[in-house]
Amino acid sequence: MNHPTTDTLLVHQMRAEHCFAYLIADSEMREAALVDPRADRVADYQRELAERGLRLRLVIETHTHADHLSGAAELRALTGAAVLVSARATSDVATGRLRDGDRVRVGAHDVHVLESPGHTDDSLTLRVGTALLTGDALLIGGAGRTDFQNGSAEALYETLHRRFASLPGELTVYPGHDYAGRTHSTLAQERQSNPLLRLAEREAFVAALRGGRQPKPASMDAIVAANVRGLRPSAPISADELARAIQGPEPPLVLDVRLPAEYRAVHLAPSLLMPLDEIPGRRQELPRERELVVVCRTGARARLAAAQLPGFRTRVLEGGLAAWQEAGHPVVQGRAHVSLERQVRIVAGALACAGGVLAVTVTPWFGLLPAFVGAGLVYAGVTDRCGMAMLLGRLPYNRAGRDDAPGGTCAVQTPGGTCAAPVAESGGTCAAPIGEARR
């Protein structure tokens, strides 16, 4: 989406799953900056720049990311763009450092830098025109979690309740993440409805952030290390090329770096399962004389795995297992786990249907069952707590194998944020646990 700006200023939001990157450009001078680009979307950014006739001059990171790989290093290598990060950040990729009050020029337009620590100690917020790019400091209806990467609930309180207090309410908030399909808000709206911004007392704010336990983002340590070091492009191999190579006289070893539950659901054969987090302790098991083709669902984790295998001949399957299946190549399929959110939908729908049928065929009193289910779903939506999900989560089917969960994200997790949130397969979010903030 495009932010409404002046005749020459462009602020364009680009979504990739739950993450946002931003293109800031001067359409007259044809200069551009990219904020928080993802490694798996570099080709998309280049295409967007080419279509708009823009030259990439800057890449700006709002913080060191823990849940996805940054495209900063690759964009710098491809375009010569400068990479700017916080003066507090550890980075081998950066060519410049940003401090509170700095101004960065993109064409004729100023991007104002506001240090906003809390989620991480190196977090920055960028203000350009009437747009406020908050990274993970302020999310829609929440904020970035503060339990890793030198995060601090106290520092986040100062950021949201002191540093942001002087900013005008009409600024449009563009976050680094959103897990509910939203794209933007305004500072005034957040001051009115965001549970964390409504907690004026420092002690209550800190308690709300520390009130819930969340899983860390999957492979967080490896991702942070790769983003600090800079992820360089990996040699790719297409699905069709791999299919031919497997049938050749010297087939590569296919290394699947997904989680065991993902592997059990579907995998390429023959392949060796070695989850990403296990690579540092198990890479001595891999043959150095044989080419490795690293595979994951879409390619992102495979690139990260390849970066942890220096000295090996590695290639990454383009598009991952999804591209392999789309090309029609064979896979071994097992029994996939049904997510709690889908289970809630199935059970709620079944109860509503059964109640309707029984109300007609047995007694009208069964008509209360659909009403009860509907009231429960309304309650879940209003309070962000779903009793049905909590009950289903206690079943052995859902408790078994929970160690296979992909991990959390960067948000302060609101318990019950989806019907399945308390024990969701994806764990927490880069968002913060703010159930107490709603009381």
Secondary structure by P-SEA (a helix, b strand, c coil): ccccccccbbbbbbbcccbbbbbbbcccccccccccccccaaaaaaaaaaaacccccbbbbcccccccccaaaaaaaaccbbbbbccccccccccccccccbbbbcccbbbbbbbbcccccbbbbbbccccccccccccccbbbbcccccccaaaaaaaaccccccccccbbbbccccccccccccaaaaaccccccccccaaaaaaaaacbbbbcccaaaaaaaaaaacccccccccaaaaaaaaacccccbbbbcccaaaaaacccccbbbbcccccccccccccccbbbbbbccccaaaaaaaaaccccbbbbccccaaaaaaabbbbbbcbbbbcaaaaaaaaaaaaaaaaaaaaacccccaaaaaaaaaaaaaaaaaccccaaaaaaaaccccccccccccccccccccccccccccccccccccccccccccc
